[in-house]
Amino acid sequence: MVAAVLLGWPFVGLMALPMGVALLLRFDLLRLIIVTIEWCILIGVPVVVADSVMYGKAVLAPLNIAVYNLFGGEGGGSQLYGTVSRSAPIASGFVSFHFVDLSFDASLEF
């Protein structure tokens, strides 16, 4: 999960919370902290170095993504693309749910 948060989409960390609780219940807290710090260093340092070289200054891109989307900034925040009606996700689901999915479901044998 550390890789997913640091290399990909930082909000994956929220989805990792249940797994983190399960790990806390199963393993020693100190060991989990040490392993987490090790992985953050192992993955985080190359990410910061690569991003800093590309952007020309010290950058932690996943942190910037989270701060921009959660707290706003210049033209950012939750209102970046406006708001939609309550029916918009339903309409989007109909557009995204292709006939191929239906034909696949119909081909399954029970």
C-alpha positions as CSV (number, residue, x, y, z in Angstrom):
1,M,0.0,0.0,0.0
2,V,2.9,2.3,0.6
3,A,3.8,2.0,-3.1
4,A,0.3,2.7,-4.2
5,V,0.1,5.8,-2.1
6,L,3.6,7.2,-3.0
7,L,3.7,6.1,-6.7
8,G,0.1,6.3,-7.6
9,W,-3.0,7.9,-6.1
10,P,-2.5,9.1,-2.5
11,F,-6.1,8.6,-1.6
12,V,-5.5,4.8,-1.7
13,G,-4.3,5.3,1.8
14,L,-7.9,5.7,2.9
15,M,-8.7,2.3,1.5
16,A,-5.8,0.9,3.4
17,L,-7.1,1.9,6.8
18,P,-9.1,-1.3,7.3
19,M,-6.1,-3.4,6.4
20,G,-3.9,-1.3,8.7
21,V,-6.3,-2.0,11.6
22,A,-6.3,-5.7,10.8
23,L,-2.5,-5.7,10.8
24,L,-2.4,-3.8,14.1
25,L,-4.6,-6.5,15.7
26,R,-2.4,-9.3,14.4
27,F,1.2,-8.0,14.7
28,D,3.3,-5.9,17.0
29,L,2.8,-2.2,16.7
30,L,6.5,-1.3,16.9
31,R,7.4,-3.8,14.1
32,L,4.6,-2.4,11.9
33,I,5.9,1.1,12.4
34,I,9.5,0.1,11.6
35,V,8.4,-1.8,8.4
36,T,6.2,1.1,7.3
37,I,9.1,3.6,7.7
38,E,11.4,1.3,5.9
39,W,9.0,1.0,2.9
40,C,8.4,4.8,2.9
41,I,12.1,5.4,2.7
42,L,12.7,2.7,0.1
43,I,10.0,4.0,-2.2
44,G,9.7,7.6,-1.1
45,V,13.3,8.7,-1.6
46,P,13.5,7.6,-5.3
47,V,10.1,9.3,-5.9
48,V,11.2,12.6,-4.3
49,V,14.6,12.5,-6.2
50,A,12.9,11.8,-9.5
51,D,10.2,14.4,-9.0
52,S,12.7,16.9,-7.8
53,V,14.9,16.4,-10.9
54,M,11.9,16.7,-13.2
55,Y,10.4,19.8,-11.5
56,G,13.7,21.5,-10.7
57,K,12.8,21.8,-6.9
58,A,12.2,19.5,-4.0
59,V,8.7,18.0,-4.5
60,L,6.7,15.3,-3.0
61,A,4.0,15.0,-5.7
62,P,1.6,12.7,-3.9
63,L,1.4,15.2,-1.0
64,N,0.8,18.0,-3.5
65,I,-2.0,16.0,-5.1
66,A,-3.7,15.4,-1.7
67,V,-3.3,19.0,-0.5
68,Y,-4.5,20.4,-3.8
69,N,-7.6,18.2,-3.9
70,L,-8.5,18.5,-0.2
71,F,-7.7,22.1,0.6
72,G,-7.8,23.8,-2.7
73,G,-5.2,26.3,-3.8
74,E,-5.1,28.2,-7.0
75,G,-8.2,27.1,-8.9
76,G,-8.2,23.7,-7.1
77,G,-10.3,22.0,-4.4
78,S,-13.5,20.0,-4.6
79,Q,-15.1,22.6,-6.9
80,L,-12.5,22.4,-9.6
81,Y,-14.9,20.8,-12.2
82,G,-18.1,22.1,-10.7
83,T,-20.9,20.1,-9.3
84,V,-23.4,17.7,-10.8
85,S,-26.9,16.7,-10.1
86,R,-27.7,13.6,-8.0
87,S,-28.7,11.7,-11.1
88,A,-25.4,12.2,-12.9
89,P,-23.6,9.2,-11.4
90,I,-26.5,7.0,-12.4
91,A,-26.4,8.3,-15.9
92,S,-22.6,7.8,-16.0
93,G,-23.1,4.2,-14.8
94,F,-25.5,3.5,-17.7
95,V,-23.0,5.0,-20.2
96,S,-20.1,3.0,-18.7
97,F,-22.0,-0.4,-18.4
98,H,-21.5,-1.7,-21.9
99,F,-23.5,-4.3,-23.7
100,V,-20.4,-6.5,-23.7
101,D,-20.8,-6.8,-20.0
102,L,-24.3,-8.0,-20.4
103,S,-23.4,-10.5,-23.0
104,F,-20.6,-11.8,-20.8
105,D,-23.0,-12.2,-17.9
106,A,-25.4,-14.0,-20.1
107,S,-22.7,-16.4,-21.2
108,L,-21.9,-17.6,-17.7
109,E,-22.9,-21.1,-16.8
110,F,-24.5,-21.7,-13.5
